[in-house]
Amino acid sequence: MSAITTLSPSGIIREAATPLTGTSGNFDPLLEWIGDASIVLLGEASHGTHEFYKTRAEITKRLISEAGFTAVAVEADWPDAYRVNRFVRGDTLDAEAVEALNGFQRFPTWMWRNADVLDFIGWLRSFNEHRDLPAQAGFYGLDLYSLHASIEAVLRFLDGVDKEAAARARRRYACFEHFGSDPSAYGYSAEFGLSQSCEQEVVGQLVELRRNAGIYSPSKSLAEDDYFYAVQNARLIKNAEEYYRAMFQGRVSSWNLRDKHMAETLDALIEHQRQRQLPKMVVWAHNSHLGDARATEMSEQGELNVGQLVRERHFAESALIGFTTYSGTVTAASDWERPAERKRVRPALAGSVEALFHESNVPRFMLNLRAEDESTELLRETMLERAIGVVYLPETERFSHYFQARVAEQFDVIIHFDETRAVEPLERTPRWQTGEPSETYPTGL
């Protein structure tokens, strides 16, 4: 039990905060807090905030160059990210980093086709350039939305190594052809009995590909990765088939399937890298995926997430780092599949952790939530926490973007930027360029 204090809650935060100074911050204390952790999860409170992307990149650069981290795994589709992986390893026809990002064409493109990611990919290519393969750092996707792109990738791999197996795979995957390019149409039809499920076919294909590992043994430097890439695509197809059916069973079922897939992919990457180097992974995803779900109302609804699964499987080796902001601008859409806009972020609600941090009057800071002090005791209390995804709806902010959480149990470290600005998409629409007119700035809740 800590001594009784006369400080206000905001004063407690101010006393415990480690300010971030200079243009790039000072992350020496953070690296000390991370210590020997080999799985570092770097979150974000929105999918469209420059400071979150920039800071994750700066921390990751130091983890790779100073602590020997070997890969970055991100909340992105496996095939799209693997194109970037080939680029940063110099095994590509893409001449520039911006070309390597061309695979990210699915909404929301700005999540990975933005200026901060472009800079980081260029840095990673330069870092790897004069290093042998075991000393290089890779770039991988964890998500499962790429059903059709992953089918194409499996077929392309088999066409190159086993024509008969490729023909069998085409017959199996033809099950999806009646539904065009929209996998949710398949999910609806299969879940409600309007068509036959493709479950047996995708499971059979994954089993066959794994069974033939010895046949597809590597014969050149990256062939082993090629087989691993194909197997991960086949596993993604199996999980995506289940996910698109689960979408019509309710949010909890589909959310849990998705986060279990991302955690399984992370574990697969760790085991694959263990064959040639000590695996040390950085993960980039939203706070809602990387903060331990057991410390939030998600758990009460039956949801789990990557952060929870990582702690359950790798507690001693993991560090969970979350990000927050009080106000500013954000790149987000007004609805799914709508264009990117530069929107104003409302000042955080009273009673939220963001409002508490704002009241500390420290504009940018870090908190070590593993420290046993008054700040961690304070942040073990349940508070509101904001989450902005690819859609931001300020007019329904409390319902759409807030949830209850115990921050000191959710993360090991929290990084706060009081005012932030929108991440810059590589393709700037007129709506994004103009931004939200000042006269529409919400003045009330």
PyMOL commands that set and color helices and strands:
alter all, ss='L'
color gray80, all
select helices_A, chain A and resi 9-16+28-34+50-67+78-88+97-103+109-111+115-128+133-135+147-161+163-179+183-191+199-211+223-246+251-273+287-290+293-295+297-300+306-317+353-359+374-378+394-401+407-410+430-434+438-440
alter helices_A, ss='H'
color red, helices_A
select strands_A, chain A and resi 18-19+39-42+71-77+138-143+281-284+318-332+341-345+364-368+383-386+402-405+413-420
alter strands_A, ss='S'
color yellow, strands_A
deselect
rebuild
show_as cartoon
